Amino acid sequence: MASGLIIWRKDSPEATSFRPDGTEGFYVVEQKTRLLARWNAKGEQVEVLADRFEGKSLNRPNDVVVKSDGTLWLTDPDFLFSKRPGDKKELPGQFVFRLNPKTKTLVKAAEGFDKPNGIVFSPDEKHLFITDSGTPNIFRFAVHSDGTLGSRETFATFAEKGLDGLAFDLQGRLWCCTRAGIRIIGGDGTVLGLIKTPGKPTSIAFGPEGRLAVTMSDGCFVVLPERKPSKIGTR
């Protein structure tokens, strides 16, 4: 950015995932307000897309991904309830939801998680991958043509819990944020390598020109092709 780092919003509602909506805005999960919303390019909330399921408030939406058919898929773990007694947990479980943004129809796509967190589709969208922070597992689901999911498979298991964000690179390898750093995983679930990071990585994304962006608790790092990581901001 030619003008350098700028403050977009000073009052973020603990927004942890942003996905382009195709109109210069973003689909955003707001953990503080426990909902999925649409923001415009100015960072203003312009639409609430989902805040309840079957009449009950969502837990704490954490991550969202957009499928090519326009549907939104979000994880909804129950983080922070023990630390925020004023927030009432209403849902009986922790689910992954599918949302049609046009009709705002929210459907439970998968259940049986401890803390569903990171979520990503394979490049061909034939599989959906989800990290469960309450377990050391990455789970994989076959995606059917009608939008339903197949049975859950354990794709990879690590020594520690606390798994977080996911992203695929152009070579079809899966990158996973873990307590040890970023693990790179092959198509058969084999760990190909580990990139150690200065803090625990929480989310990861690939951008234009091969750029890699990783968030941590104290900032965001961007890796440029054939260059060293450059810290672009802290909080």
SETI-296737 format. One record per residue (C-alpha): x, y, z. Coordinates in pm, whole numbers, padded with zeros to 5 digits, always signed. Layout:
N
XYZ ...
% end
This chain:
235
+00000+00000+00000 +00157+00328-00114 +00029+00529+00182 +00147+00271+00437 -00050+00101+00710 -00382+00265+00800 -00646+00197+01064 -00960+00058+00902 -01168+00032+01220 -01093+00110+01584 -01390-00083+01723 -01364-00428+01569 -01627-00663+01717 -01358-00931+01745 -01383-00998+01373 -01166-01299+01292 -01241-01389+00931 -01294-01177+00619 -01393-01310+00277 -01460-01091-00030 -01830-01072-00119 -01774-00980-00485 -01897-00622-00442 -01583-00473-00281 -01723-00567+00060 -01664-00862+00288 -01835-01148+00465 -01724-01118+00827 -01763-01329+01140 -01805-01116+01452 -01718-01312+01765 -01821-01041+02011 -02169-01004+01862 -02190-01376+01774 -02296-01337+01412 -02205-01346+01045 -02239-01013+00867 -02160-00830+00548 -01937-00522+00569 -01884-00262+00298 -01545-00138+00179 -01544+00124+00458 -01564-00144+00726 -01927-00067+00808 -02170-00347+00884 -02446-00326+00624 -02625-00659+00673 -02660-00932+00933 -02666-01264+00750 -02695-01508+01041 -02712-01475+01418 -02949-01756+01518 -03016-02119+01436 -03356-02269+01512 -03434-01969+01730 -03116-01994+01938 -02818-01758+01931 -02505-01884+01760 -02210-01973+01981 -01910-01774+01861 -01869-01780+01479 -01498-01817+01410 -01420-01872+01043 -01609-01851+00714 -01534-01963+00360 -01720-01897+00034 -01790-02181-00209 -01803-02111-00584 -02183-02147-00582 -02203-01848-00344 -02290-02043-00029 -02111-01949+00292 -01974-02213+00529 -01887-02117+00886 -01755-02280+01200 -01926-02201+01531 -01723-02309+01838 -01819-02218+02194 -01505-02024+02286 -01501-01772+02574 -01825-01860+02750 -01637-01954+03068 -01466-01613+03063 -01781-01417+02978 -02058-01517+03220 -02285-01253+03069 -02297-01448+02742 -02545-01735+02748 -02470-02047+02547 -02794-02155+02379 -02707-02417+02118 -02673-02780+02233 -02358-02839+02029 -02084-02688+01813 -02159-02706+01444 -02049-02617+01094 -02321-02430+00908 -02402-02364+00542 -02574-02037+00456 -02747-01926+00140 -02679-01550+00152 -02972-01474-00080 -03239-01650+00125 -03046-01635+00456 -03132-02000+00508 -02892-02147+00765 -02845-02525+00758 -02641-02745+00990 -02383-02913+00767 -02177-03107+01023 -02169-03172+01398 -01985-03372+01664 -01694-03130+01710 -01513-03017+02023 -01406-02674+01892 -01456-02642+01511 -01223-02368+01390 -01043-02336+01056 -01230-02426+00738 -01133-02451+00372 -01242-02625+00053 -00998-02823-00157 -00913-02646-00485 -01161-02866-00675 -01422-02823-00397 -01471-03199-00373 -01369-03197-00007 -01412-02969+00293 -01138-02955+00557 -01196-02843+00916 -00964-02811+01214 -01099-02901+01557 -00909-02698+01817 -01029-02923+02097 -00858-03222+01932 -00528-03267+01744 -00716-03348+01422 -00788-03205+01080 -01110-03358+00950 -01210-03405+00585 -01559-03437+00439 -01662-03528+00086 -01884-03255-00063 -02189-03383-00252 -02351-03206-00546 -02656-03111-00337 -02440-02930-00081 -02451-03201+00183 -02139-03357+00331 -02023-03716+00345 -01900-03890+00657 -01617-03741+00857 -01264-03868+00796 -00953-03789+00998 -00715-03640+00743 -00421-03560+00973 -00340-03584+01343 -00070-03396+01533 +00085-03417+01879 -00089-03107+02011 -00434-02954+02018 -00518-02593+01932 -00521-02622+01553 -00645-02310+01377 -00660-02160+01026 -00622-02349+00697 -00529-02260+00338 -00435-02440+00017 -00142-02323-00195 -00124-02333-00574 +00044-02674-00562 -00253-02825-00376 -00074-02854-00042 -00266-02777+00277 -00115-02526+00521 -00233-02548+00882 -00178-02311+01173 -00067-02505+01483 +00091-02423+01818 +00428-02533+01680 +00402-02312+01371 +00265-02365+01021 +00260-02723+00903 +00253-02801+00530 +00059-03117+00448 +00048-03329+00133 -00259-03471-00033 -00231-03797+00161 -00214-03624+00501 +00162-03654+00533 +00338-03357+00695 +00589-03223+00445 +00741-02953+00661 +00707-02708+00949 +00757-02332+00934 +00831-02200+01282 +00675-01865+01362 +00752-01604+01633 +00408-01660+01786 +00113-01894+01750 -00035-01850+01400 -00412-01814+01396 -00510-01765+01032 -00343-01796+00695 -00421-01694+00337 -00252-01679-00002 -00291-01363-00208 -00182-01211-00539 +00170-01265-00668 +00226-01559-00436 +00202-01354-00120 +00135-01537+00204 -00037-01359+00494 -00036-01499+00847 -00199-01348+01155 -00073-01398+01509 -00180-01260+01844 +00044-00954+01813 +00037-00874+01444 +00013-00974+01080 +00305-01097+00873 +00331-01102+00494 +00576-01322+00308 +00668-01203-00039 +00807-01438-00305 +01183-01487-00254 +01186-01229+00023 +01205-01247+00400 +00892-01205+00614 +00800-00843+00677 +00594-00746+00980 +00331-00496+00867 +00136-00423+01181 +00089-00492+01551 -00182-00445+01802 
% end
